[in-house]
């Protein structure tokens, strides 16, 4: 019997906000492969952005991740270029594979839709990648409100994305709960004054096993 990735709280909220990758769709391994490819193409050393560091940056905008890695490893990668290459490689991968959903959170979304309770996606992915992920997983039709870093001044761990979700749905932040799998997103939820629920981690990927 599989262990649930998340326990759905019994408390009822006025609005439910979901991160996407690793929270609704089990896409983290695919994102990791796309990142490893893009970083290798831009001269990053092998030890940059191994699995633990990748997970620690979960939910952050791609350009912010590249900027952070430049500072950590003394690199001079162009954030927009690397982010665009990562997105392109992810798009290629997601078009050739079917991504599995995380059943607990997607099941909750279906119940929320039936009960007409407001919900949204607040993701660190660009809209193109987010839609590709949802389409691959077969759940694109479930979502009408999707907020990305392009919609706000600051991405996670700043609260802007989640606050924008609440604003679009007309719900006070204090009435919202956020489902997240990564620390930057959990910090963003706390900064927004929202409750949060942690989704269990994806299976670890060893970078040495990847074919880039």
C-alpha positions, -999 to +999 in steps of 0.1 A: +000+000+000+014+034-010+020+060+017+000+092+010+021+121-001-001+145+019-028+144+046-057+167+036-067+189+066-102+185+080-105+223+085-124+241+058-109+271+042-123+299+020-097+294-007-072+266-016-040+275-034-018+248-049+018+248-061+021+228-093+053+207-097+056+182-069+023+192-054-003+185-081+018+167-107+048+144-101+071+163-124+101+170-103+123+143-119+116+158-153+124+193-142+156+181-126+167+165-159+159+197-179+179+218-154+209+195-155+209+196-193+206+234-194+233+240-167+257+216-184+252+235-217+262+267-200+294+256-182+281+248-147+302+223-129+288+188-122+283+195-085+261+225-091+224+218-086+225+182-075+192+168-062+192+183-027+201+218-040+174+214-067+148+205-041+158+234-019+151+258-047+117+243-055+091+269-065+115+297-073+114+314-107+140+300-131+159+332-135+162+336-098+176+301-095+203+309-121+212+341-103+215+322-070+237+295-086+259+322-101+265+336-066+271+302-050+295+288-076+311+320-089+296+316-124+285+341-149+256+324-166+229+345-183+197+339-163+173+345-192+193+323-216+196+294-192+160+297-181+148+297-217+170+266-225+157+248-194+121+256-204+127+244-240+142+211-229+114+206-203+088+212-231+105+186-252+105+160-224+069+167-213+056+163-249+071+128-251+061+115-217+029+113-196+032+129-162+014+113-132-007+133-109-005+133-071-038+117-063-045+133-029-042+169-041-059+164-075-087+145-057-091+175-034-093+199-064-121+178-080-141+180-048-135+217-045-148+222-081-179+202-073-186+223-042-178+256-059-150+264-034-124+288-049-090+274-057-060+284-078-025+274-088+004+296-076+035+283-094+071+292-099+069+279-135+063+302-164+028+299-179+039+279-209+056+253-188+027+252-164+002+246-191+024+219-207+026+201-173-011+202-167-018+190-203+006+161-200-011+151-167-045+154-182-059+180-157-056+213-176-094+216-177-096+217-138-079+251-135-089+286-146-068+307-122-030+302-126-006+328-112+031+327-123+062+348-115+054+369-147+022+381-130+039+396-099+069+417-088+086+390-069+085+352-070+087+327-041+098+329-013+081+364-015+044+362-009+033+379-041+022+349-061-001+336-033-014+371-025-023+375-062-042+342-062-062+354-032-069+387-049-081+372-081-104+349-062-117+377-039-107+359-007-088+374+023-053+358+027-061+347+062-089+325+048-065+307+024-045+275+027-015+267+005-003+232-005+034+231-012+063+207-014+093+230-011+107+254+015+105+286-007+068+281-012+061+273+025+080+305+034+059+324+008+027+311+024+038+322+059+048+356+046+013+359+030-004+351+063-018+319+050-019+284+065+001+257+046+002+220+041+034+202+031+033+176+003+057+148+007+089+148-013+093+133-047+116+102-051+152+112-052+171+113-085+208+105-088+223+129-113+249+103-124+221+081-138+208+108-161+214+107-199+216+144-210 
